[in-house]
Amino acid sequence: MNKSSYLHISRCISDSIFRLISDSAHESGVEVYVIGGYVRDCLMERNHDNKDIDIVVKGSGIDLAKKVAGQISPRIKVTVYKNFGTAMFRARGHIIEFVGARKESYSRDSRKPVVEDGNLEDDQNRRDFTINAMAISLNRETYGQLIDPFDGIFDLENRIIRTPLEPGRTFSDDPLRMMRAIRFAAQLDFYIYPETFESIKDNSGRISIVSSERITAELNKILLCQKPSVGFSLLYDSGLLEIILPEVHRLKGVEKKAKHGHKDNFEHTLQVVDNISKKSNSLWLRWAALLHDIAKPKTKKYFEGTGWTFHGHEFIGSKMVPGIFKRLKLPLGDEMKYVSNLVALHLRPITLAQETVTDSAIRRLLFDAGDTIDDLMMLCEADITSKNEKKVKQHLQNFMIVRQKLIEIEQKDHIRNFQPPIGGNEIIRIFNIKPGRQVGYLKDSIKEAILDGIIPNNYEAAKDFLILKAAEIGLKPVSG
C-alpha cells in the first residue's frame, strides 16, 4: 500500500464518530471495524458520494449501535432488525449500520442464508468483491490498520472487479452480485477480472431466483451511470440481459438482404442512452431512451428494392412499456405514462424536421407532448447517431427550427396542456342536451379547430365556432 493510501485511511476515520465507536467498543469488550463501500470510496477519494458507514462487530452489533447512539444523543432513533442481527441510525450526515460478524451458507435454490456468529475473517469471506472486503480497525490497539486479506488495495489501484473467494461460489450464494459486478464496472470505470466474468456467464441463469425489485434497483443504478452503455454491453455479453430485459437483448444484430442492411439497433440504442446521459440525469428520460426502439424487432419488414422498414414501431413500442414496467416492478403511474408517451412521440419531431414545419403540426405536437416537450426534443436530438457528420449537422439545424417554432406557437396560442375554452358541461347548458356523442363531437371540433389554426385559443372565438358547428347537426342554443 502506498503512502497516499495511508493518508486516505487517516482522513477516512478522522471524524470523531469513529473514535466514539472505538471507545464504546473498548468499554464493551468487543472488536469493531469499518468495512465495505465506505472504505473503498475513502481510498478512491469518493467519500462525498458515500454517506453510508458499515460497522462490523465481533459481538452484538445491536447492543453497540444502541450504546453509540446514546452517547451521541438520547433523541437518536435506532432501527433494529433482530432477524439479521443489525441496527442502524442516522447521525452527523451519515447512515451508520452495525452488524455482528457472521458467516453464511446457502442452499442451492434459496436466497435466505443460514447465518452463524463469526469473526472478521468470516465476514470478509462473505463479501461480494475484494474492493468491498477491505476493513479498517477501530480497535484501540490497532486503530487505523487496514485489514485486506484479498489484496483489494491492488485491485482498487488497478481498477479490477474480482471476487474474494471462488467466483462460482460467490455468485451462486447471491446471484445479484453478478449485476453488482457489472454495475461497479460501469460506475467506477473498472474492468471485470476474466475468471470472474466467465463465472457470471456460467451462472447467469441463477439470476431468475432474485426478486424483480432487487434486479431493477441495479438496472436503475446502471442507467444512472455516466456512460450506461458500458453496463448494458456487459449485461448483453454475460447473458444476463436476455433474461432480465429480453426486449432490449433482441435489438442486437444486423440482417442483410440483397444490398440492404439495417443498423444494429442495440448499438444505436446504447448510443442514444449515452447521448441523453450527457444532457440529463433524469432516470425516466434514460428509460425512454433505452426503450424508444423496443418494437423494431416486431415491426421489421423487408421490401424488395427499398430495403428495411420498422413502420409503427413507436406506437407498438409505447404499448409494450406498461408490460415491461409491470414485470420489472417499476412505477406504473406517472413515470410509466411519461416513458410510454415519449416512446410514442419520439419520431414526430424528426418527421417535422424533415418537412416544411406547419403551425398546425407544431400545435398538435405541443398538445400531445404537454410538459414533456423539452424532454422529447432532447430525446430526438440524442436519437441522431449517424456517422455522417454533415447529416447530423443538418438534422440538428432542422431541430433548431422546430424548437424555435415551438416557442413561437406556445407564446401565441398557449397550446401546451390546454383544455378547450368551452367544456362539455357548458355545451350541455347552451343547447339543453343530454351528455352523449353530440357533446363529445362538439368539444372535439373546438379542439381540432384550435389545433388546425382555424380559430384562436380563446373563449369568444370558440363560442362562435361552436354555434356554427352545432347548426350543422341541427342544434340551436337555448340561452346565451
Summary of the structure (lengths in Angstrom):
residues: 480
radius of gyration: 29.6
end to end distance: 86.7
largest distance: 96.0
contacts: 1517
relative contact order: 0.05
helix: 58%
strand: 11%
